[in-house]
Amino acid sequence: MASGWSAAEKTTLAQICAAHFVSHLHILILPPLFPLLRESLDVSYIELGLALTVFNIVSAFTQAPMGFVVDRIGPRKMLAAALMFGGSAFILLGLFPSWPMLLVAAAMAGLANCVYHPADYAVLGSDISEGRVGRAFSLHTACGFLGGAIAPAFMLGVAALGGMSWAMIAGGLVGPLVAIPLIFAARRDAAKPRPAATAQRASETGGVRRVLTPAVMAMMVFFIMLALANGGIHSFSVAAWVAQGMTLELANGALTGYLFASAIGVLVGGYIADWTKRHGLVATFGFIAAASMMLLIGNGTFQGFALVIAMIAAGLLTGMIMPSRDMLVRAAAPPGQAGAVFGIVSTGFNIGGMVGPPLFGWLLEAGEPRLIFITTAGFMLLTAIMAIGQEWRLARRRRAALTAAE
């Protein structure tokens, strides 16, 4: 394993991690302020929820094509533009608060959001040394978690001091501030000669067909299953436990333990991803173990503090998988088209995010809260199957490459 980060790698990692921090901060700017927005704009919670729907729909439909744009124009340039554009959305909402502007801001933020994953992974995959890219992916993911964790306290704190409008402006200004070093970095990128093969791949009209390989489409399904599994835990576990008679405090404690453990697991998973090339096997093991834990939780095996410990264990497992997940996507990408591939597969998150809530909500309404965890376990097992299938494809590709070299 390579050791010793270069100064250029540290700079790149800091810039990309900061951008991912902002992307998750911007995702959670609106929800903490819903009570204030409801009163200030004189709208219902249904109308506020519609703004989040607009955000997800715009992001879902633009993320895949934006990956090709990232590869063609340059990831740092697109990332700086996304930070500026997304930040402007919330600044405008703070300056001109109204229901129509809320929808416009949500659409703008959704368009900015579709850039982050393709651009982030394209930069990290090309600028970080092979022996450290797993850890780079893990730090990138952990910084996103941190942005989401800080968002509620940051937004409510600024709102308490200066009001809802100032909170929106403050949240928006973070984007342009983080974009400044990326703008200078993008100018340095533009001054470098672009490899002819990469430029040709980015401009050829047949690029879409080359990217939509079975391996890439399988990874998109993988991300859909992963989004469905995560959605069940993140959004509906507390309600399911309360419906089973658990106190709200214990239910939130179990979910909090899971989320913090996931962040720690991501950092551990970065070292594992750099240590082995069998990323599909790592993901398969983690998902099977986490699914087994969820089945036991759904069956009521763990009660009280034991439930919190079980959720922490599940969080460590699911977090550990994430860098290997990203390495699987990277391995599926044709040379020079990492942005396009990450854009396509990340669409799976949006699809899962739209499909999951009605399903899990229906299970709760049907009086089956335990099925939240059992269904989540089922999605995890399906994800494990997808991971082992991807490992098989990559192993077959490596064997073919060795045969061709002989």
N, C-alpha and C positions, 0 to 999 in steps of 0.2 A: 504494500500500500504506500502511495506517495505521501510524503510529509512535508510540512513547511509551506504555508500559504505565501504566495508572492504578493508584493504591494498592489499590483494591478488586480489580482484576484480579490484581495480584501476590499478594494475600492468598488469593484463590480458587485460583490456580494452585499456590501452596505447599501448601495444604490437600489439594487433589486429588492432586497429585504424591506427597505423603507417604502418602496412603491407598493409591495404586497401588504404591508402594514396599513397604508392609506386605503387600499382597495377594500379591506375588511372593515375599516373604520367607516368608510362611506356607505357600505352595505347596511350598517346599523345606525346611521345618523337619524333616520326618521322614526323607527319604532319606539325608542325611549321618550320621544317628544309627542307621541300620539295624544295623550291627554291635553297637552298645551295646544297642539295643532287643532284638535277637535273644538276647543273653546274659541281659539283665535280665528279660525277660518269658518266656524259655524257649519261644520260638516259632521257626518256620522262616521262611526268606525268602519262601516262597510265601504264608504267612500275613501277613507284613509287606506283600507286594505286594497282598494282598487289601484292606488298608486304603487304599491308593492307588486301587484300583478303586472302593471305596465312595465316596471323595471325588469321583471323576469322574462316577460315576453320579448321585449326589445333585445335583451341580452341573449336569449335563446336563439333568436333568428339571425343575429349578426355575428355571433362568436365564431362559427365555422368559416364564413367568408373572410372575416377579419384576420384569421390566421394566415390566409394567403397574402393579404395586404401587408401584414407584418413582415413576411418573408421577402416581399418585393421592395418595400420602402425602407425597412430597417427597424429592428425591434426597439432600440433606444429612442429613436425619433417618435415612433408610435406611442411608446410608453409615456414620454414627456407630454405628448399631445393629449393622451387620455387623462393624465393627472390634471392638466390645465382645464380640460373640458368638464371633467367630473366635478372638480372644485368649483368651477363657474356655475354649475347647476345649482349648488346649494347656496352660493353667494347671491345669485339672482333671487332665489326663493326667500332668503333673508331680507333682501332689499325690497322685494315686491311680493309680500305674502298674500296668496290668494289660492283658491281651489284650482283654477286653470294652470297657474304657475307651478303648483305642486305636481300636476300631471306632466307638465313640460320638464320640470326638474327630474322627475323619476325616469322619464324617457332618456334624457341626456345622461343621467347617471348609469342607466342600463347600457347605453351605447359605449360609455367609457369603460364600464366593467368588462365588456367583451374583449378588450384589448389585453388585459393584465396577464392572464394565463399564457396565451400564445407568446406574448413578448417576453415575459419573465423567463419562461423555460427555454426559449430560443437563445437568450443571452447566457443563461447559466450553462446550458448544454454545450455552447461553443467556446465560452471564455474561461471556464473552470477546468483544471486538469482532470483527466479521467479518474485518477485515484482519489479525488476529493469531491466529485460531483454529487455523490449520494449525500454527503454531509451538507453540501450547498443546498440541495433540494430540501433537506430536513430543516435547516435554519430558515429558509424561505417560507416553508409552511408554518413553522413556529411563530414567525413574525406576523403572519396573517392571523393566527389565533390571538396573538397579543393585541392586534388592532381591534379585533372584535370584542375582546375582554375589556379594553379600556373605553370603548365607545360610550356605553351607557353613563358611566361616571363622568366622563369628560363633557358630554352633551348636557347632562342634567346640572353639572356644576356651573358651566358657563351660563346656562339658562337661569339658574338661581341668582347669579350675579348681574346679568345684563338683559335677561329676557330671551324669548324664543328666537327672535330675529338675529340677535348677536350670536346665539349658539349656532345657528345655521351658517352664518358668515365665518365664524371661527373654524367650524368643521370643514367648510369649503376651502379656506385659505391654506390648510395643511397641504392640499394637492399641489398648487403652484409652487410652494416652498420646496417640496420634495422634487419637483420637476426641474428646478434650476440646475443642479449638477448633471442631470441626465441630458439637458439641452447641450451643455458643453461637451459631454461625452459623445453625443450623437454627431456633433460637428467634427470631432476627431475621427469617428467612424467613417464619416463621409469623405474625409481626406485620404483614407486608406484605399489602396486598389482592391477592387472586389474580384475574387477568383472567377475566372471566366465560366467555369462549369456551374458555379452557384448562380451566377447571374442568368445563365441560360435556363437553368431549371426554374428559376423564379418567374421568368417571362414567357415560358412556353405555354401554349393554350392547353396542352395535354396534361398539365400538372395535376389537375383535379382527379383525373382517372388514375394517375400513378399513386396519388395519396390515398384514395379510397380503396385500399387493399383489404383483404379479409382480416388481416391482423389489426389494422386500424379500426375497422368497423366492430371487431370483437372487443377492442378496448373501449369503444363508446358504450357498448352494452354493459361492459364491466363497470363503467362510471355510473350508468343508470342504476344498476343494482346497488352500487355503493351509496349513491344518493338516497335511494329508498331505505336502505338499512340505517344510514345516519339520520335521516329525517324522522324515522320512527322513534329513535332514542332522544334526539335533541328536542323535538317539538311535542311529543306526546307521552313520554315516559312519566313525567310528573303527574299529568292528568290521570294516567292509567293507575299509578300507585295510589293516588288520592281516592279514586273510584273503588279501590280495593280496601279502603279503610285506613291507609297510612296517613300520618300527619303531613301537612304541607312542608314543614320544616325538614323532616327526615327525607321526604321525596326530593326536595331541592338540594339537600346535602348530598344525596346519592348522585344526582346529575352533575353537581359541581365537582365532586370527586372524579367522576368519569371524564369531564372536560379537562381538568387539570392534569390528570394522568395521561390523557391523549397527547397533550402538549409535550410532556416528558417523554412519552413513547416515541414521538416523532424524532426527537433529538437522538435517542438511542438507535432508532431505525436508520438514521443517516450513517452511523458507523457500520451497521450490518450491511447496508447497501453497498458501501465501499469495500467491505470485506469479502463479499461473495458476488458472483455473477448469476447465481441461481435465484434471481429476484422473484420469479413465479413460484418457486417452492417456498420462499419466505412468506409471500402473500397468502399462499394456500394454507400453510400451517397456522398463520395468525388468524385468518378468517374462520377456519374450522374450530380453533380453540375459543375464539370469541363467540361463535355461534353456539357452541356447547354451553358456554356461560349464560348466554341469553335464554336458552331453553330451560336451564335450571332456574333462572330468575322468573321466567314466565310460569313455571310450575309451582312457584312459591317456596322453593327450597331454602332461600335465604330470607331472613327476617331481621329487622332492626339494624344494628351496626354491621352485622354480617352482610347485609345487602350493600352497604356502602363499600365494604372491602371488595365484594364481588364486582361492583361497578368500576372500582379503581383498577382491578385486574383486567376487566374488559377494555377499559380505556387505554391501558398500557399496550394491549395487544393490537387494538385498531390503530393507535398512533404509530406503533412500530412499523406497520405495514406501509404507511404512506410514501416514504422515500422509495421503497421497492416498487410501489405502484407507479411512481413517476419514472423510474428507470425502465420499467416495462414499456411505457409509452415512448420514451426516448429511443429505445431499441427498435420500436416498430416504425419510426419515422425515416423516410428516405433522406439521404444527405442533403442538407440545405433547406429542408422543408419541415423543420421541427415546429415552427410557428403554426403552419397549416394543420399539422397533426394534433398538436395540443388544442388548437381551436376546435377541431372536430370532436375530439373525445371529451373535451370539457362541456360541450353541449349536453352530454349525458347528465351532468349535474342539474342543468335547467329542466330537462325532461323529467328526471326523477323528482325534482322539486315541485313540479306541477302535478304529477300523478300521485305522489305519496300522500299529501295531506287529506284529500277526499277519502282515500282508502282507509287510513288510520282513523280519521274522524268517524267514518261509518262503523268501524269496529267498536269504538267507544260508545257511539249512540246505540249500537245493538246490544250493549251490556256485556261485552267481551273484552275487558281491559287486558287480560292475560295474553290474548291473541296479538296484542301490540308487540310483545317481546318474542313470541313464537314466530310471528310473521317476519319480524326483523331477523331472527335466526335463519329463516328460510332464505331471505335475500342474501345473507352473509354466505350461506352454503353455495348458492348460485354463483356468487362472486368468486368463491374458492375454485369452483369448476372452471370459470372463465380464466382464472389466473393459471391453473395448471395447463389449460389448453394453450395459453400464450407461451408458457415455458416450453411446451412441446414444439410449438412453431419455431421458437428461437433456437432450440437445440437442433432442429432439423436444418435451419438456415446455417448454423455454424458448421454442421457436418458437410453441407453442400459446399460451403466456402473452402473447407479444408480439402475436399475432394478435387475442387477446381484448381487449387494451388499446387496439387501434387503433379 
